[in-house]
Amino acid sequence: STHHLWPVGVAHSGALNYTDKEEVVLWMNTVGPYHNRQETYKYFSLPFCEGTKKTISHYHETLGEALQGVELEFSGLDIKFKEEVMQTTYCEIDLNKAKREAFVYAIKNHYWYQMYIDDLPIWGIVGEADENGEDYYLWTYKKLEIGFNGDRIVDVNLTSEGKVKLVPNTRIAMSYSVKWKKSDVKFEDRFDKYLDPSFFQHRIHWFSIFNSFMMVIFLVGLVSMILMRTLRKDYARYSKEEEMDDMDRDLGDEYGWKQVHGDVFRPSSHPLIFSSLIGSGCQIFSVSLIVIVLAMLEDLYTERGSMLSTAIFVYAATSPVNGYFGGSLYAKQGGRRWIKQMFIGAFLIPAMVCGTAFFINFIAIYYHASRAIPFGTMVAVCCICFFVILPLNLVGTILGRNLSGQPNFPCRVNAVPRPIPEKKWYMPSITYYRWQWTSFLSAASTAVYVYMYSFYYYFFKTKMYGLFQTSFYFGYMAVFSTALGIMCGRNMHLNLQNVHVGYFFHHLKTQYRLLASV
């Protein structure tokens, strides 16, 4: 019997031009449970044996590789460009009781492993059990088929064969073979065939996305129409009152927008935290937009860890955006502790991410997982925070305070705050003018929905299990949900500030000026 696994090809600048019979390195990456994609271990943490060739060291090429737990180890197999290898035994495993238990545990948990040839990843299954779950078998024969175009490798396929029953105190021979075939696939196109939607397990439900999008557009349009009709009635009512004599109108009876025009631009409560959240939301929005564009233009998915590395460096480079918007908003609200605000804005997101990663890293170390972050990588991330993010955030804060830190509200803020009548919690007062936190939290509540949905997805759509995988999943989903909530809250607040509240009261003030000049 045979077991076929299709690889995903990766093309990047590290791939080589080969000459005939030049050495081709087969790297062994990680092994782990099929259902726990983030729970990975070094390939040779299982009692596999190595080939006879001299060991070659590998170092992490990018920061993303180190953070994602890429652990390339030389397989020791002798592979040369265009040189076919018939089935050859490269080592034998002395299967004692401990080694058998390790393989049985791996097979029970559906362990699979990953290898790389010329940066093309290949996946294979460790073994399988019989229908009764009593006997366990190990795949011992790696049958490699490598496609080439000129002097470049453009395709790699693996077929696992040689199913051997695991019996204690026996020797298991591990073998491999290599077959080369000429291919018409261009080197730059060697990843294209794996972009076929049928290759991926989860298909995109375009109809549901389109249906939801159109429903949102309809609801936004409906609410906008109702709001505009209400505003037109208010403007008409104000205009009619201005035309009345002083004896005909009730000067003490202000209502609607006019009633709160002297308080609506009052600073928010806790302006230091609020401005830091707004600045962080602007930065997250910028990072998301830039990374999406770069992924579309540069094919970041074709390189190991490049997406994560790009996101980290783009986040660091956009730190002035955080400082500019957070610092300017804090200055407009009359804040004086701008240095403290700058520090909070700079380290709000990094502290949340690093704190979560630090906690999960303890579990990864306990599990001896490859996801355990090396000490050198921790130092590198800290250096980025203190020597790149913080100075750039400081520059943005100074620019924001000096260029757009002065209040430019269309209405003058009253010296004495208007009292807000008490209402039931489910009937908020129409004269409640503290809209900043309300606008932010109403959109940020998206984070709660996303995080709650992650629980549903975990229990009903996946087969994940174990402390490490569960902690990893819910920990980083909490980080993602929080970041999404901050970004959505920022979008809602700036939308209300610049479009709705600012426009409406500016228009109201303009109408007053026109009526006064008549």
ZIRADA-V370663 format. One record per backbone hydrogen bond with DSSP energy under -0.5 kcal/mol. NH is the residue of the N-H (numbers start at 1). CO is the residue of the C=O. E is the energy in kcal/mol with one decimal. If there is no record, write none. Layout:
# ZIRADA-V370663
((NH	CO	E) (NH	CO	E))
This chain:
# ZIRADA-V370663
((3	160	-2.0) (5	158	-1.8) (7	156	-0.5) (8	121	-1.1) (9	7	-0.5) (15	12	-2.0) (18	16	-0.5) (18	151	-2.9) (21	81	-2.6) (22	19	-2.1) (24	79	-2.9) (27	25	-0.7) (27	116	-2.9) (28	73	-3.5) (29	27	-0.5) (29	114	-3.1) (31	41	-2.5) (32	112	-2.1) (33	39	-0.5) (34	109	-0.7) (34	110	-1.6) (37	35	-0.7) (39	36	-1.0) (40	38	-1.3) (41	31	-2.7) (43	29	-1.3) (45	42	-2.0) (46	43	-1.2) (48	46	-2.5) (51	75	-2.7) (53	76	-1.8) (66	62	-1.4) (67	63	-2.1) (68	64	-2.0) (69	66	-0.9) (70	65	-2.3) (73	28	-2.8) (74	56	-0.6) (75	26	-1.9) (79	77	-0.9) (80	83	-0.5) (81	22	-2.9) (83	80	-2.0) (84	82	-0.7) (85	178	-2.3) (88	176	-2.7) (90	88	-0.5) (90	174	-2.3) (91	174	-1.2) (93	172	-2.9) (94	92	-0.6) (95	93	-1.1) (95	170	-2.8) (96	94	-1.6) (100	96	-2.2) (101	97	-2.3) (102	98	-1.9) (103	99	-2.3) (104	100	-2.9) (105	101	-2.4) (106	102	-2.0) (107	103	-2.6) (108	104	-2.7) (109	105	-1.7) (110	107	-1.6) (111	106	-2.6) (112	32	-2.5) (113	124	-2.9) (114	30	-2.2) (115	122	-2.9) (116	27	-2.5) (117	120	-1.9) (118	25	-0.7) (120	117	-1.9) (121	8	-1.2) (121	119	-0.6) (122	115	-2.7) (124	113	-2.0) (126	111	-2.0) (128	137	-1.9) (130	135	-2.1) (133	130	-1.1) (137	128	-3.0) (138	164	-3.0) (139	126	-2.0) (140	161	-0.7) (140	162	-1.5) (141	161	-2.4) (142	140	-0.6) (142	175	-2.3) (143	141	-0.7) (143	159	-2.4) (144	142	-0.8) (144	177	-2.7) (145	157	-2.4) (146	179	-2.9) (147	155	-3.0) (148	181	-2.1) (149	152	-2.5) (152	149	-1.2) (154	147	-2.2) (154	152	-0.5) (155	147	-1.4) (157	145	-2.3) (158	5	-1.1) (159	143	-2.1) (160	3	-2.8) (161	141	-2.6) (161	159	-0.5) (164	138	-2.4) (166	136	-3.0) (167	165	-0.9) (169	95	-2.7) (170	95	-0.9) (170	167	-0.6) (172	93	-2.3) (173	171	-0.5) (174	91	-2.8) (175	140	-2.7) (176	88	-2.0) (177	142	-1.9) (178	85	-2.0) (179	144	-2.2) (181	146	-2.3) (183	148	-2.8) (189	186	-1.2) (190	187	-1.3) (192	189	-1.3) (193	189	-0.5) (194	191	-1.2) (195	192	-2.1) (196	193	-0.7) (199	196	-2.2) (200	196	-0.6) (200	197	-0.8) (203	201	-0.6) (206	204	-1.5) (209	205	-2.0) (210	206	-2.8) (211	207	-2.7) (212	208	-2.5) (213	209	-2.5) (214	210	-2.5) (215	211	-1.9) (216	212	-2.3) (217	213	-2.3) (218	214	-2.3) (219	215	-2.4) (220	216	-2.7) (221	217	-2.4) (222	218	-2.4) (223	219	-2.6) (224	220	-2.4) (225	221	-2.2) (226	222	-2.1) (227	223	-2.5) (228	224	-2.6) (229	225	-2.2) (230	226	-2.1) (231	227	-2.3) (232	228	-2.4) (233	229	-2.0) (234	230	-2.1) (235	231	-2.8) (236	232	-2.5) (237	233	-2.3) (238	234	-2.5) (239	235	-2.3) (240	236	-2.1) (241	237	-2.0) (242	238	-1.9) (243	239	-1.1) (244	240	-0.6) (244	241	-0.9) (248	245	-0.9) (249	245	-1.0) (251	249	-0.9) (253	250	-1.5) (254	252	-0.9) (258	255	-0.8) (259	255	-0.5) (259	256	-0.8) (260	256	-0.6) (260	257	-0.9) (261	258	-0.6) (263	260	-1.8) (264	260	-1.9) (266	263	-1.9) (274	270	-2.2) (275	271	-2.7) (276	272	-1.5) (277	273	-2.2) (278	274	-2.2) (279	275	-2.5) (280	276	-2.3) (281	277	-2.4) (282	278	-2.1) (283	279	-1.9) (284	280	-2.6) (285	281	-2.3) (286	282	-2.1) (287	283	-2.8) (288	284	-2.6) (289	285	-2.2) (290	286	-2.6) (291	287	-2.7) (292	288	-2.0) (293	289	-2.1) (294	290	-2.8) (295	291	-2.5) (296	292	-1.6) (297	293	-1.9) (298	294	-3.4) (299	295	-0.9) (302	299	-1.7) (303	300	-1.5) (306	303	-1.4) (309	305	-2.3) (310	306	-2.7) (311	307	-2.2) (312	308	-2.2) (313	309	-2.3) (314	310	-2.6) (315	311	-2.2) (316	312	-2.1) (317	313	-2.3) (318	314	-1.9) (319	316	-1.2) (321	318	-1.2) (322	318	-1.0) (323	319	-2.1) (324	320	-2.8) (325	321	-2.2) (326	322	-2.3) (327	323	-2.3) (328	324	-2.3) (329	325	-1.9) (330	326	-2.1) (331	327	-2.0) (332	328	-2.3) (333	329	-1.6) (334	331	-1.6) (335	330	-2.6) (338	336	-1.4) (341	337	-1.9) (342	338	-2.2) (343	339	-2.1) (344	340	-2.4) (345	341	-2.6) (346	342	-2.2) (347	343	-2.1) (348	344	-1.2) (351	347	-2.2) (352	348	-1.5) (353	349	-2.6) (354	350	-3.0) (355	351	-2.2) (356	352	-1.9) (357	353	-2.7) (358	354	-2.6) (359	355	-1.8) (360	356	-2.4) (361	357	-2.3) (362	358	-1.2) (363	359	-1.1) (364	360	-2.4) (365	361	-2.5) (366	362	-2.0) (367	363	-2.1) (368	364	-0.7) (368	365	-0.7) (369	364	-2.6) (370	40	-2.7) (371	40	-0.6) (372	369	-1.4) (378	374	-1.8) (379	375	-2.2) (380	376	-2.0) (381	377	-2.4) (382	378	-2.4) (383	379	-2.3) (384	380	-2.0) (385	381	-2.0) (386	382	-2.5) (387	383	-2.8) (388	384	-1.3) (389	384	-2.6) (390	385	-1.9) (392	388	-1.9) (393	389	-2.4) (394	390	-2.1) (395	391	-2.2) (396	392	-2.3) (397	393	-2.4) (398	394	-2.3) (399	395	-2.3) (400	396	-2.7) (401	397	-2.4) (402	398	-1.8) (403	399	-2.7) (404	400	-1.7) (405	401	-0.6) (414	262	-3.2) (417	415	-0.5) (421	419	-0.6) (427	424	-1.8) (432	429	-1.4) (433	431	-0.9) (435	433	-1.9) (439	435	-2.9) (440	436	-2.1) (441	437	-3.0) (442	438	-2.0) (443	439	-1.3) (444	440	-2.4) (445	441	-1.3) (446	443	-1.7) (447	444	-2.1) (448	445	-0.7) (449	445	-1.5) (450	446	-2.6) (451	447	-2.5) (452	448	-2.5) (453	449	-2.4) (454	450	-1.6) (455	451	-1.0) (456	452	-1.5) (457	453	-2.8) (458	454	-2.2) (459	455	-2.3) (460	456	-2.3) (461	457	-1.9) (462	457	-0.7) (462	458	-0.5) (470	466	-2.1) (471	467	-2.7) (472	468	-2.7) (473	469	-2.7) (474	470	-2.5) (475	471	-2.3) (476	472	-2.2) (477	473	-1.9) (478	474	-1.7) (479	475	-1.6) (480	476	-2.6) (481	477	-2.8) (482	478	-2.3) (483	479	-2.5) (484	480	-2.6) (485	481	-2.6) (486	482	-2.5) (487	483	-2.2) (488	484	-2.7) (489	485	-2.7) (490	486	-2.2) (491	487	-2.2) (492	488	-2.4) (493	489	-2.4) (494	490	-2.6) (495	491	-1.9) (496	492	-2.5) (497	493	-2.9) (498	494	-2.4) (499	495	-2.3) (500	495	-1.3) (501	496	-2.6) (502	496	-0.8) (502	497	-0.8) (504	500	-2.9) (505	501	-2.2) (506	502	-1.8) (507	503	-2.7) (508	504	-2.4) (509	505	-2.2) (510	506	-2.2) (511	507	-2.1) (512	508	-1.9) (513	509	-2.0) (514	510	-2.3) (515	511	-2.6) (516	512	-2.3) (517	513	-1.5) (518	514	-0.7) (518	515	-0.6))
